[in-house]
Amino acid sequence: MKKVILKPFGIHLCEIRVNKNLTQAYLTFKGKFDHKYIGKVEQGERNPSLKTLCRLADALGINLTELLNF
């Protein structure tokens, strides 16, 4: 069941990041994440918490609604 939502979310996150010309390393630094975390989220291997989703949105410079609109 998790892959049903985690993989599409990861693809969406990657598309937003790439469209903003940001690297995974930059997003990791900006959001203060572990160095492998963003890649795992984008691959659908991690399930980010609400708190983490807020940090991702802030690091991307978007609101949470846009991040979750996939």
Contact map, one row per residue, 1 for C-alpha under 8 A:
1111100000000000000000000000000000000000000000000000000000000000000000
1111110000000000000000000000000000000000000000000000000000000000000000
1111111000000000000000000000000000000000000100000000000000000000000000
1111111100000000000000000000000000000000000000000000000000000000000000
1111111110000000000000000000000000000000000000000000000000000000000000
0111111111000000000000000000000000000000100111100000000000000000000000
0011111111100000000000000000000000000000011110000000000000000000000000
0001111111110000000000000000000000000000000100000000000000000000000001
0000111111111000000000000000000000000000010100000000000000000000000101
0000011111111100000000000000000000000000111100000000000000000000000000
0000001111111110000000000000000000000000011000000000000000000000000000
0000000111111111000000000000000000000000000000000000000000000000001001
0000000011111111100000000000000000000000010000000000000000000000001000
0000000001111111110000000000000000000000010000000000000000000000000000
0000000000111111111000000000000000000000000000000000000000000000000000
0000000000011111111100000000000000000000000000000000000000010000000000
0000000000001111111111110000000000000000000000000000000000010000000000
0000000000000111111111100000000000000000000000000000000000000000000000
0000000000000011111111000000000000000000000000000000000000000000000000
0000000000000001111111000000000000000000000000000000000000000000000000
0000000000000000111111100000000000000000000000000000000000000000000000
0000000000000000111111110110000000000000000000000000000000000000000000
0000000000000000110011111110000000000000000000000000000000000000000000
0000000000000000100001111111000000000110000000000000000000000000000000
0000000000000000000000111111100000100000000000000000000000000000000000
0000000000000000000001111111110000000000000000000000000000000000000000
0000000000000000000001111111111000000100000000000000000100110000000000
0000000000000000000000011111111111101100000000000000000000000000000000
0000000000000000000000001111111110000000000000000000000000000000000000
0000000000000000000000000111111110000000000000000000000000100000000000
0000000000000000000000000011111110000000000000000000001101100000000000
0000000000000000000000000001111111000000000000000000000000000000000000
0000000000000000000000000001111111101100000000000000000000000000000000
0000000000000000000000000001000111111100000000000000000000000000000000
0000000000000000000000001001000011111100000000000000000000000000000000
0000000000000000000000000000000001111111000000000000000000000000000000
0000000000000000000000000001000011111111100001000000000000000000000000
0000000000000000000000010011000011111111110000000000000000000000000000
0000000000000000000000010000000000011111111000000000000000000000000000
0000000000000000000000000000000000011111111111000000000000000000000000
0000010001000000000000000000000000001111111111110000000000000000000000
0000001011101100000000000000000000000111111110000000000000000000000000
0000001001100000000000000000000000000011111111000000000000000000000000
0010011111000000000000000000000000000001111111100000000000000000000000
0000011000000000000000000000000000000001111111100000000000000000000000
0000010000000000000000000000000000001001101111110000000000000000000000
0000010000000000000000000000000000000000100111111000000000000000000000
0000000000000000000000000000000000000000100001111111100000000000000000
0000000000000000000000000000000000000000000000111111100000000000000000
0000000000000000000000000000000000000000000000011111110000000000000000
0000000000000000000000000000000000000000000000011111111000000000000000
0000000000000000000000000000000000000000000000011111111100000000000000
0000000000000000000000000000000000000000000000011111111110000001001000
0000000000000000000000000000000000000000000000000111111111000001000000
0000000000000000000000000000001000000000000000000011111111100000000000
0000000000000000000000000010001000000000000000000001111111110000000000
0000000000000000000000000000000000000000000000000000111111111111001000
0000000000000000000000000000001000000000000000000000011111111110000000
0000000000000000000000000010011000000000000000000000001111111100000000
0000000000000001100000000010000000000000000000000000000111111100000000
0000000000000000000000000000000000000000000000000000000011111110000000
0000000000000000000000000000000000000000000000000000000011111111011000
0000000000000000000000000000000000000000000000000000000011001111111000
0000000000000000000000000000000000000000000000000000110010000111111100
0000000000000000000000000000000000000000000000000000000000000011111110
0000000000000000000000000000000000000000000000000000000000000111111110
0000000000011000000000000000000000000000000000000000100010000111111111
0000000010000000000000000000000000000000000000000000000000000001111111
0000000000000000000000000000000000000000000000000000000000000000111111
0000000110010000000000000000000000000000000000000000000000000000001111
